[in-house]
Amino acid sequence: MESFSYLELFQPLMSLGRETLPQLTAVEARKALAGAARILGLEFIEKEDVIPSFLLTAPSGSPTLLTLFATWHAEPAPVTPAAVESAERLALAVTLAALGAAQTVASVPASVVVAPAATHGSRGLAEFLGLHRERLQAPAAFWVRAIQEPPPRRRVYLGARGRVILGVWGEGVSAYRIRDELVRQLGDEAYGPRPLDFELLRKLGQSRSALDFLEETLEDPQTVAGEGEERLRRALFEPRGQVVAPPVPHKDRPQAWIILETTERMEPADLHHRAQELAGSGARVEMAEGFLWDRLSIHHPAIQAEISLSKTVSAGPDIWPMAPWPTPSGLFTRALGTPLAEWGIPLPPSTAVRSPGSEAFQAMVGEASALMLRGAGVALPSDDPGAE
């Protein structure tokens, strides 16, 4: 099936505005995904919930070479510069069209996990992955995202930070005191960079574009001290925390949220327990989100596929020890034993995320399908050193 047909199939979903109610958006998402499943010959599974998740997978018992991740609704928080704001549905359409394109080249048994969002709903996603573990286990997993501009070198991330969000109830309890103590404890316990990380940090620290990119990822640059390599190290390997208080108090809602950006081996359940102890018996702390820190080996097949592709679509890879933002990768590793490798595809110039032209869409699909084929171990002509 032509990529343009996938564009037509997903156009009603992409056209819906960010403010659209999830229930209405879910109707269009269900319709488009069920249609894509029929075209791809995959089984369509829905996790029925207030905000549903979907799975497109080969019949039970069939081997899976690739697991793909995408989302069907807008993220609740800003995602730039990690991705273009509100381009999640475009990335979803590109992912499925690319899988179709890859299937015309070689047999690529794949499953596609489609969650409402990537930056919230961690508990629901973890449960969904665990429920379908046998169908989703694969040697490689990819998350295709739409980024704004093509960097000189494509960024490859060997992991991601974690995020834990805690709600605090109780009079006389200081969420700021709890935040400060948790960050202090976690800072004392942080593992820090490994030998390869130091080498990568040195290279990135000498790149003006890498340092500029890092600044864009920091919500409050003043929370990260240092310059150059030191600033990169702190931003990627030190825990951080912030407190968000609702503008209008409500007795049924937390008086404050504590948002913790975590690093290696910082377990959400443990942080929840520590926060409750710090709050005391007269207060209540509940965990709203628990995204796990994660690490990918540079030798992992997904990372090797990204490094290979970066050499054909740019000047080569810019390898980061980890992404400067949290991703669902740790949930994939915990549930499936397979980390989630993030890959950003630049939007062609003047492309509208809600109504991309067929030429721009095809360009993105071509890159995504090349990534999938490499991840599945399919040799491409551009991989031949002797090929022109």
PECOR-V245219 format. One record per pair of residues at least 12 apart in sequence whose C-alpha atoms are under 6 Angstrom apart, sorted by the first residue. I is the first residue (numbers start at 1). J is the second residue. D is the distance in Angstrom with one decimal. If there is no record, write none. Layout:
# PECOR-V245219
((I:J:D) (I:J:D))
This chain:
# PECOR-V245219
((3:97:5.5) (6:97:5.7) (9:32:5.8) (10:32:5.7) (13:28:5.4) (14:89:5.6) (14:354:4.9) (15:354:5.0) (18:74:5.9) (42:56:5.7) (42:57:5.1) (42:58:5.0) (43:56:5.5) (43:57:5.1) (43:58:5.9) (44:56:4.8) (53:114:5.9) (53:115:4.7) (54:114:5.0) (55:112:5.7) (55:113:4.8) (56:111:5.6) (56:112:5.0) (57:111:4.3) (64:109:5.0) (64:110:5.3) (64:138:5.4) (65:109:5.4) (65:110:5.8) (65:138:5.1) (65:139:6.0) (65:376:5.9) (66:110:4.6) (66:138:5.4) (66:140:5.4) (66:141:5.6) (67:110:5.6) (67:111:4.9) (67:112:5.8) (67:141:4.5) (68:112:4.6) (68:141:5.5) (68:142:5.0) (69:112:5.8) (69:113:4.8) (69:114:6.0) (69:143:4.9) (70:92:5.3) (70:114:4.9) (71:88:6.0) (71:114:5.1) (71:115:4.8) (71:116:5.3) (71:117:5.1) (72:89:5.4) (72:116:5.3) (73:116:5.2) (73:117:5.9) (74:86:5.5) (75:117:5.7) (83:146:5.4) (83:147:4.5) (84:146:5.8) (84:147:5.2) (84:148:5.7) (87:353:5.5) (91:145:5.6) (91:146:6.0) (94:365:5.3) (98:365:4.8) (98:368:5.6) (98:369:4.4) (102:369:5.2) (122:289:5.7) (122:290:6.0) (126:331:5.8) (130:335:5.3) (133:336:5.9) (137:336:5.4) (140:302:5.2) (141:340:5.0) (142:340:5.5) (142:341:4.8) (142:342:5.9) (143:342:4.8) (144:343:5.1) (144:344:6.0) (145:344:4.7) (146:344:5.5) (146:345:5.0) (146:346:5.8) (147:344:5.5) (147:345:5.7) (147:346:4.7) (148:346:5.5) (148:347:5.7) (149:346:5.3) (150:346:5.2) (153:314:5.4) (153:315:5.2) (153:316:5.1) (153:317:5.2) (153:318:5.6) (154:310:5.6) (154:317:5.0) (154:318:5.8) (155:317:5.9) (155:318:4.7) (155:319:5.9) (156:319:4.8) (157:320:4.9) (157:322:4.8) (157:323:5.3) (158:295:5.9) (158:296:4.7) (158:321:5.1) (158:322:4.7) (159:294:5.0) (159:295:4.0) (159:296:5.1) (159:322:4.2) (160:293:5.8) (160:294:5.3) (160:322:4.9) (160:323:4.7) (160:326:5.4) (160:327:6.0) (161:262:5.9) (161:263:5.5) (161:293:4.7) (161:325:5.7) (161:326:4.5) (162:261:5.7) (162:262:4.7) (162:291:5.0) (162:292:4.5) (162:293:4.0) (162:326:4.9) (163:260:5.6) (163:261:4.7) (163:262:5.7) (163:291:4.9) (164:259:5.9) (164:260:5.1) (164:289:5.3) (164:290:4.6) (165:258:5.7) (165:259:4.6) (165:287:6.0) (165:288:5.4) (165:289:5.0) (166:257:5.6) (166:258:5.1) (166:286:5.6) (166:287:4.5) (166:288:5.7) (167:254:5.3) (167:257:4.7) (167:285:5.5) (167:286:5.2) (168:254:5.2) (168:255:6.0) (168:256:5.5) (168:284:5.9) (168:285:4.7) (169:254:5.1) (169:255:5.6) (169:283:5.7) (169:284:5.1) (170:283:4.4) (192:237:5.5) (197:321:5.4) (201:229:5.8) (202:229:5.9) (205:228:4.8) (205:229:4.2) (236:324:5.8) (239:261:5.5) (239:262:4.9) (240:260:5.8) (240:261:5.1) (241:259:5.5) (241:260:4.3) (242:258:5.9) (242:259:5.3) (243:257:5.6) (243:258:4.7) (244:256:5.7) (244:257:5.1) (263:293:5.5) (264:293:5.8) (268:290:5.3) (292:330:4.6) (293:330:5.5) (294:330:4.7) (302:375:5.5) (305:374:5.2) (305:375:5.3) (348:360:5.7))
